[in-house]
Amino acid sequence: MTTTSAPARRPRPLPTGPAWTEEAIDLLKLVRHLAAAELAPRVEEYEAEAAFPRDLLRTLGRAGLLGLPYPQEYGGGGQPYEVYLTVLETLAQQWLGVAQSVNIHVLSCYGLAAFGTDEQRAAWLPDMLGGELLGANCVSEAEAGSDISALRTTAVLREGGYAVNGVKSWVSHAGAADYYNVFCRTGGDGVRGLSLLLAPAGTPGIRPQALERKMGVRSSPTAQIVFDGAEIPEERRIGRPGKGFLIAMGLFDRGRLGIAACAVGLAQAALDYAVAYAKTRQQFGKAIITFQGLGFLLADMATQVAAARSLLLDAARRLDAGEPVSAAAAQAKLFATDTAMRVTTDAVQVLGGYGYVTDHPTERWMREAKLLQLIEGTNQIQRLVISTSL
């Protein structure tokens, strides 16, 4: 049982700028309503039971949230990345697992949307963007994470299609997805031998394994997937043979921005909760927020969240402007996820012993923040990307 009831959080001011048309503002208002009405009441139960909220993702898909940055002609939202990432942040403030699922699905549409033929896009993209189908990406392997040049899953072209063999690790939506983007080796060694296949999940020879038992974000299923002679038709190759590395680089940039947005949302939630608690928690006859030691801690938390959001929005605007974004995306991911880890840890400290128990969400947020420092390239990899760009 909580010892204090935190006051309702004041909604953040609506954003402004060229990206924020009347349509975009209305979209954000809808997302705030859905997050409060549909996500917030369920998050604790689903995370405790490691239950995947597929029904909620269908609801978000039907609201148009699973295809926001893609063209309207295929059923997407036609929104700038700045708007899409703000939507992700808003979802993450209520439920990181759902925000992560939206990010994963949106990324699963990238290869087809950016590199597919007109015929491929017309055939498959509308159902993907509408959320009726749920996607996943199969990139990492046991011995190949950030170094995708070391991928060993093979796809051998035979009459009418590819025979795929290998094992993919850390696949989010494993066993729940309707299709998988499989990065595999269709040629020789190195990055030029990689291609992308869009594989229906029901293909014989595609076998999801037992779910990983994770420290946090338990509502999102993660597992290895075994490809045992899975036959993928040649017309499901996205782009020409050997295009896989280029597709993956674009995927990584966008994935890192998505993780940064989720991190900002998680950190904002922890900050808001800590401030609300500190305003109502009484010690020595005063609200504890009036004590300088704690007030300064909250001030640092607020500054870090604001700085992380600024880095994220700068990178998003660069992407929307068609500028190179790899270094900026790495910086945003690095700083925002380190900020989420620091701010969620400090939020536990603000609540003291109550921050450590499951009566309050702060301990869950701290566990969840750790994941964000690891996925889409660890933060050590982000530093390598940034230093190389210099």
C-alpha positions in Angstrom: 0.0 0.0 0.0 1.3 3.4 -0.9 1.7 5.9 2.0 0.8 8.9 0.0 -1.4 9.6 -3.0 0.6 11.5 -5.7 -1.3 14.4 -7.2 -2.4 14.2 -10.8 0.4 15.1 -13.2 -0.1 18.2 -15.2 -0.1 17.4 -19.0 2.9 18.6 -20.9 2.3 21.6 -23.1 1.5 20.7 -26.7 4.5 21.0 -29.0 5.0 23.8 -31.6 6.9 24.2 -34.8 6.6 23.4 -38.5 6.0 19.7 -38.0 3.0 20.3 -35.7 0.1 20.9 -38.0 -3.5 20.8 -36.7 -3.7 17.2 -37.8 -0.5 16.3 -35.8 -1.8 18.1 -32.7 -5.1 16.2 -32.9 -3.1 13.0 -33.3 -1.1 13.7 -30.2 -4.2 14.5 -28.2 -5.6 11.2 -29.3 -2.5 9.3 -28.3 -2.5 11.0 -24.8 -6.1 9.8 -24.4 -5.4 6.3 -25.5 -2.3 6.0 -23.3 -4.2 7.1 -20.2 -7.4 5.2 -20.9 -6.1 2.0 -22.5 -2.4 1.5 -21.4 -2.1 2.9 -17.9 -4.8 0.6 -16.3 -3.2 -2.6 -17.7 0.5 -2.1 -17.5 1.1 -3.5 -14.0 -0.9 -6.7 -14.5 0.5 -7.4 -17.9 4.1 -6.8 -16.8 3.7 -8.9 -13.7 2.3 -11.8 -15.8 4.6 -11.4 -18.8 1.5 -11.2 -21.0 1.8 -9.8 -24.5 -0.9 -7.1 -25.1 -1.7 -8.0 -28.7 -5.2 -6.6 -28.4 -3.9 -3.2 -27.5 -1.6 -3.2 -30.5 -4.6 -3.9 -32.7 -6.4 -0.9 -31.1 -3.4 1.3 -31.7 -3.1 0.0 -35.3 -6.7 0.8 -36.0 -6.1 4.3 -34.6 -3.4 4.7 -37.2 -0.4 4.6 -34.9 1.5 1.6 -36.4 2.4 3.3 -39.7 2.8 7.0 -38.8 6.1 7.8 -40.6 5.1 6.0 -43.9 3.3 7.3 -47.0 -0.5 7.7 -46.9 -0.9 6.1 -50.2 -0.1 2.7 -48.6 -2.2 3.4 -45.5 0.5 5.1 -43.4 0.1 8.4 -41.5 2.4 10.5 -43.6 3.8 12.2 -40.5 7.3 13.5 -40.0 9.6 11.5 -37.7 9.5 14.3 -35.2 5.8 13.7 -34.7 6.1 9.9 -34.7 8.9 10.0 -32.0 6.8 12.3 -29.8 4.0 9.7 -30.1 6.5 7.0 -29.0 7.6 9.1 -26.0 4.0 9.7 -25.0 3.2 5.9 -25.1 6.4 5.1 -23.2 5.4 7.4 -20.3 2.5 5.0 -19.6 3.9 1.6 -20.8 7.4 1.1 -22.2 6.6 -2.4 -23.4 3.8 -1.1 -25.7 6.0 1.8 -27.0 8.7 -0.7 -27.7 6.2 -2.9 -29.6 5.1 0.1 -31.7 8.8 0.9 -32.4 9.6 -2.7 -33.4 6.6 -2.9 -35.7 7.3 0.4 -37.4 10.9 -0.7 -38.0 9.7 -3.9 -39.5 8.0 -1.9 -42.2 11.1 0.1 -43.1 12.8 -2.3 -45.5 9.7 -2.8 -47.6 8.7 0.8 -47.6 12.1 2.1 -48.5 13.6 -0.6 -50.7 10.7 -2.7 -52.0 9.3 -2.6 -55.5 6.0 -0.9 -56.2 4.4 -4.3 -56.6 5.7 -5.5 -53.3 4.6 -2.4 -51.4 1.1 -2.5 -53.0 0.7 -6.1 -52.0 2.0 -6.2 -48.5 2.5 -2.7 -47.0 -1.2 -1.8 -46.4 -1.9 -4.6 -44.0 1.5 -4.0 -42.2 0.8 -0.3 -41.7 -2.8 -0.9 -40.7 -1.7 -3.1 -37.8 -3.6 -6.1 -38.8 -0.2 -7.9 -39.2 2.5 -7.6 -36.6 6.1 -7.6 -37.6 9.6 -8.4 -36.2 13.2 -8.1 -37.2 15.6 -11.0 -37.2 19.1 -9.4 -37.2 21.3 -10.5 -34.2 22.8 -13.9 -33.8 24.7 -15.5 -30.9 28.1 -14.5 -32.4 26.9 -11.4 -34.3 25.2 -8.5 -32.6 26.3 -5.0 -33.7 28.8 -6.5 -36.1 26.3 -7.6 -38.7 29.1 -8.4 -41.2 29.6 -11.6 -39.1 26.0 -12.9 -39.7 26.0 -16.6 -40.5 22.3 -17.3 -41.3 22.3 -18.5 -44.9 19.8 -18.3 -47.7 20.6 -20.5 -50.7 18.7 -19.8 -53.9 17.0 -22.8 -55.4 14.3 -23.1 -57.9 11.6 -20.7 -56.9 13.0 -19.5 -53.7 15.6 -19.4 -50.9 16.3 -22.1 -48.3 17.1 -20.4 -45.1 19.2 -22.0 -42.3 20.5 -20.5 -39.1 19.5 -19.2 -35.7 18.5 -15.6 -34.8 18.8 -14.3 -31.2 17.0 -11.6 -29.2 14.0 -11.4 -31.6 11.3 -9.2 -30.1 7.8 -10.3 -31.0 9.2 -13.8 -31.5 6.3 -16.2 -31.7 3.8 -13.4 -31.8 4.7 -11.7 -35.1 2.9 -12.5 -38.4 6.1 -11.9 -40.5 9.8 -11.6 -39.9 12.4 -9.4 -41.7 15.3 -11.9 -42.0 18.8 -10.5 -42.6 20.7 -13.4 -44.1 23.7 -14.3 -46.2 22.9 -14.8 -49.8 26.5 -14.2 -51.1 30.0 -14.4 -49.8 31.5 -13.1 -46.5 31.3 -9.5 -45.4 28.6 -6.9 -45.7 28.2 -7.3 -49.5 26.9 -10.8 -49.1 23.8 -9.8 -47.0 20.2 -9.6 -48.2 16.8 -9.1 -46.6 13.9 -11.6 -46.9 10.4 -10.9 -45.8 9.2 -14.2 -44.4 5.6 -15.1 -43.3 5.7 -16.4 -39.7 3.8 -19.5 -40.6 6.5 -20.7 -43.1 7.5 -24.4 -42.4 10.9 -24.4 -40.9 10.6 -21.2 -38.9 10.6 -22.2 -35.2 10.4 -19.7 -32.3 12.1 -21.0 -29.2 11.3 -20.7 -25.5 10.9 -17.1 -24.4 13.8 -15.4 -22.6 13.2 -14.6 -18.9 14.0 -10.9 -18.7 14.7 -8.5 -15.9 12.2 -6.0 -17.3 9.8 -5.2 -20.2 8.4 -8.7 -19.6 5.2 -8.1 -21.6 7.3 -8.0 -24.8 8.1 -11.6 -25.9 11.8 -12.1 -26.8 13.3 -15.4 -28.0 15.6 -17.1 -30.5 14.2 -18.2 -33.8 15.5 -21.3 -35.6 15.4 -21.4 -39.4 15.6 -25.0 -40.5 15.4 -25.1 -44.3 12.6 -22.5 -44.3 11.7 -21.9 -48.0 11.1 -18.2 -48.7 9.9 -17.3 -52.2 12.4 -15.3 -54.3 9.8 -12.5 -54.8 10.0 -11.9 -51.0 13.6 -10.6 -51.2 13.5 -6.9 -50.5 16.0 -5.0 -52.7 18.6 -6.6 -54.9 20.9 -9.3 -53.5 23.6 -7.8 -51.3 21.4 -4.8 -50.3 20.9 -6.1 -46.8 23.7 -4.1 -45.1 22.5 -0.8 -46.5 18.9 -1.5 -45.4 20.2 -2.5 -41.9 22.1 0.8 -41.6 18.9 2.8 -42.2 17.1 0.5 -39.8 19.7 1.1 -37.1 19.5 4.9 -37.4 15.7 4.8 -37.0 15.8 2.1 -34.3 18.2 4.2 -32.2 15.9 7.2 -32.5 12.9 5.1 -31.4 14.8 3.8 -28.4 15.8 7.4 -27.5 12.2 8.4 -27.7 11.2 5.5 -25.4 14.0 6.5 -23.0 12.8 10.1 -22.8 9.3 9.0 -22.1 10.4 6.6 -19.4 12.6 9.2 -17.8 9.8 11.8 -17.9 7.4 9.4 -16.2 9.9 8.8 -13.4 10.6 12.5 -13.0 6.9 13.4 -12.9 6.2 10.6 -10.3 9.2 11.7 -8.1 8.2 15.3 -8.2 4.5 14.5 -7.3 5.7 12.3 -4.5 8.1 14.9 -3.1 5.4 17.5 -3.1 3.1 15.4 -0.9 5.5 13.4 1.3 5.9 15.2 4.6 9.0 15.1 6.9 9.8 17.4 9.7 6.6 19.3 9.0 7.5 20.1 5.4 7.1 18.6 1.9 10.4 16.9 1.2 10.7 18.8 -2.1 11.5 21.9 -0.1 14.8 20.3 1.2 17.7 21.5 -1.0 19.4 18.1 -1.2 16.3 16.6 -2.7 15.2 19.6 -4.7 18.6 19.9 -6.4 18.4 16.2 -7.3 15.1 16.7 -9.0 16.5 19.8 -10.7 19.3 17.7 -12.2 16.8 15.1 -13.3 14.6 17.6 -15.0 17.6 19.2 -16.8 18.8 15.8 -18.0 15.4 14.9 -19.4 15.1 18.2 -21.2 18.5 17.8 -22.7 17.8 14.3 -23.9 14.6 15.4 -25.6 16.4 18.3 -27.3 19.0 15.9 -28.7 16.3 13.5 -29.9 14.3 16.3 -31.6 17.4 17.7 -33.3 18.2 14.2 -34.8 14.5 13.7 -35.8 14.5 17.1 -37.7 17.7 16.1 -39.4 16.2 12.9 -40.6 13.0 14.7 -41.8 15.2 17.1 -43.7 17.0 14.3 -45.5 20.4 14.9 -43.8 22.8 12.2 -42.6 21.7 11.2 -39.2 23.8 8.2 -38.0 26.0 10.2 -35.5 23.1 12.3 -34.3 21.0 9.2 -33.8 23.8 7.5 -31.8 24.2 10.6 -29.7 20.5 10.8 -28.9 20.3 7.1 -28.1 23.4 7.2 -25.9 22.4 10.3 -23.9 18.7 9.5 -23.6 19.2 6.0 -22.4 21.9 6.9 -19.9 19.6 9.6 -18.7 16.7 7.2 -18.3 18.9 4.9 -16.2 20.1 7.8 -14.1 16.7 9.4 -13.6 14.8 6.2 -12.8 17.5 5.3 -10.3 17.2 8.8 -8.7 13.4 8.5 -8.7 13.8 5.4 -6.5 16.1 7.4 -4.2 13.5 10.2 -3.9 10.9 7.7 -2.7 13.4 6.0 -0.4 12.3 2.6 0.8 9.0 3.0 -1.0 10.8 3.3 -4.3 12.2 -0.2 -3.8 8.8 -2.0 -3.5 6.3 -2.9 -6.1 3.6 -0.7 -4.6 5.2 2.1 -6.7 6.3 1.8 -10.3 9.7 3.3 -9.8 11.5 0.0 -9.3 10.0 -1.4 -12.5 11.0 1.7 -14.4 14.6 1.3 -13.1 14.7 -2.3 -14.4 13.2 -1.3 -17.7 15.7 1.5 -18.2 18.6 -0.9 -18.2 17.2 -2.6 -21.3 17.4 0.6 -23.3 21.1 0.9 -22.7 21.6 -2.5 -24.4 19.3 -2.8 -27.4 19.8 -1.3 -30.9 23.5 -1.4 -30.1 24.9 -1.0 -26.6 25.9 2.4 -25.5 29.6 1.4 -26.0 28.7 0.8 -29.7 27.1 4.2 -29.8 30.3 5.8 -28.6 32.1 3.9 -31.3 29.7 5.3 -34.0 30.1 8.8 -32.7 33.9 8.7 -32.3 34.2 7.2 -35.8 32.1 10.1 -37.2 34.6 12.5 -35.8 
